[in-house]
Amino acid sequence: MIFGADIPFPSHCGIEEAGIVDGGTRLRLRPRPFHRNNIGIAHGGVLCTLLDVAMGSTCRVRFGKPVMTLDMQVSFLSPGRGVLIAAGRILKAGRSLIYAEATIFTEEDETLVAKGSGIFKTVEERTAAGA
């Protein structure tokens, strides 16, 4: 569970909730060998997932509805080594569109690893049978 939602893929990746700070969610990832690329640092795909979940969970917590990602931009800034923390926050929200951003930094020394921004849309919750 990530902030009350059962989201299989982030759970499979080992992403954990790490609290809510200033209205934004914090997530933690302890990279394991399968999270790494061929040079031994966190793979860009897992960083993108972490950013997406940080932004999406912040939107969901704030508005109390599931969201889906419409657009996402990512910048990789430093190698992802050690335990990683992602922090999401909302920049602006309309009736159904939410603009958010997130950063990933190392837990040990707060080195900025990646940042992302995205546009999210609130959606109505569906059951597995109705999906």
C-alpha positions as CSV (number, residue, x, y, z in Angstrom):
1,M,0.0,0.0,0.0
2,I,1.2,3.5,-0.9
3,F,-0.7,6.1,1.0
4,G,-3.8,3.9,1.1
5,A,-3.7,2.7,-2.5
6,D,-2.9,-0.8,-3.7
7,I,-0.7,-0.1,-6.7
8,P,1.0,-3.3,-7.9
9,F,3.9,-2.1,-10.0
10,P,5.4,0.3,-7.5
11,S,5.0,-2.3,-4.8
12,H,6.7,-4.8,-7.1
13,C,9.6,-2.3,-7.5
14,G,10.0,-2.0,-3.7
15,I,8.8,1.6,-3.5
16,E,7.8,2.5,0.1
17,E,5.9,5.4,1.5
18,A,8.1,7.7,3.7
19,G,5.6,10.3,4.9
20,I,3.9,13.5,3.9
21,V,5.9,16.7,4.2
22,D,4.4,20.1,3.5
23,G,1.4,18.5,1.7
24,G,3.6,16.4,-0.6
25,T,4.4,12.7,-0.4
26,R,7.8,11.2,0.2
27,L,8.8,7.8,-1.0
28,R,11.8,5.6,-0.4
29,L,13.5,3.1,-2.7
30,R,16.3,0.8,-1.5
31,P,17.8,-0.2,-4.8
32,R,18.6,-3.9,-5.2
33,P,20.7,-5.4,-8.0
34,F,17.8,-5.7,-10.4
35,H,17.2,-2.0,-10.1
36,R,20.6,-1.2,-11.6
37,N,21.8,-0.7,-15.1
38,N,25.0,-2.1,-16.6
39,I,27.2,0.5,-14.9
40,G,25.8,-0.2,-11.4
41,I,23.7,2.8,-10.8
42,A,19.9,3.1,-10.6
43,H,18.3,2.4,-14.0
44,G,16.5,5.4,-15.5
45,G,13.3,3.3,-15.7
46,V,13.1,2.9,-12.0
47,L,13.9,6.6,-11.5
48,C,11.0,7.5,-13.8
49,T,8.7,5.2,-11.9
50,L,9.7,6.7,-8.6
51,L,9.1,10.3,-9.9
52,D,5.7,9.3,-11.4
53,V,4.5,7.6,-8.2
54,A,5.7,10.6,-6.1
55,M,3.8,13.1,-8.2
56,G,0.7,10.8,-8.6
57,S,0.5,9.9,-5.0
58,T,0.7,13.6,-4.0
59,C,-2.2,14.4,-6.4
60,R,-4.2,11.4,-5.1
61,V,-3.6,12.3,-1.4
62,R,-4.5,16.0,-2.0
63,F,-7.7,15.4,-4.0
64,G,-8.8,12.0,-2.7
65,K,-9.2,10.5,-6.2
66,P,-7.1,8.3,-8.4
67,V,-5.1,10.1,-11.1
68,M,-3.5,9.1,-14.3
69,T,-0.4,10.5,-15.9
70,L,-1.0,12.5,-19.1
71,D,2.5,13.9,-19.6
72,M,5.8,13.6,-17.8
73,Q,9.2,15.2,-18.4
74,V,12.4,13.9,-16.6
75,S,15.9,15.2,-16.2
76,F,18.7,12.9,-14.8
77,L,21.2,14.9,-12.9
78,S,23.5,12.6,-10.9
79,P,24.1,8.8,-10.6
80,G,21.5,7.1,-8.3
81,R,23.5,5.4,-5.6
82,G,22.3,4.2,-2.2
83,V,18.9,4.7,-0.7
84,L,16.8,7.1,-2.8
85,I,14.1,9.5,-1.6
86,A,11.5,11.0,-3.9
87,A,9.5,14.1,-2.9
88,G,6.4,15.2,-4.8
89,R,4.5,18.4,-4.8
90,I,1.7,20.1,-6.6
91,L,2.4,23.2,-8.6
92,K,-1.1,24.1,-9.8
93,A,-4.5,22.4,-10.0
94,G,-7.6,23.0,-12.0
95,R,-10.9,21.1,-12.0
96,S,-9.5,17.9,-13.4
97,L,-5.9,18.6,-14.4
98,I,-3.1,18.8,-11.9
99,Y,0.5,20.1,-12.5
100,A,3.1,18.5,-10.3
101,E,6.8,18.0,-9.9
102,A,9.1,15.7,-8.0
103,T,12.7,15.3,-7.1
104,I,14.8,12.3,-6.2
105,F,17.8,12.7,-3.9
106,T,20.1,10.3,-2.0
107,E,19.1,9.7,1.6
108,E,22.8,9.7,2.7
109,D,23.9,13.2,1.5
110,E,20.8,14.6,-0.3
111,T,22.6,14.6,-3.7
112,L,20.0,15.6,-6.3
113,V,19.6,12.6,-8.7
114,A,16.7,13.4,-10.9
115,K,13.7,15.7,-11.2
116,G,10.5,15.5,-13.1
117,S,7.3,17.4,-13.8
118,G,4.0,16.1,-15.0
119,I,0.4,16.7,-15.8
120,F,-2.1,14.4,-14.1
121,K,-5.9,13.9,-14.5
122,T,-8.3,12.9,-11.8
123,V,-10.3,9.8,-12.7
124,E,-13.2,7.9,-11.1
125,E,-12.2,4.8,-9.2
126,R,-13.0,1.5,-10.8
127,T,-13.2,-2.0,-9.4
128,A,-11.1,-4.7,-10.9
129,A,-14.3,-6.2,-12.5
130,G,-15.2,-2.9,-14.1
131,A,-11.7,-2.0,-15.3
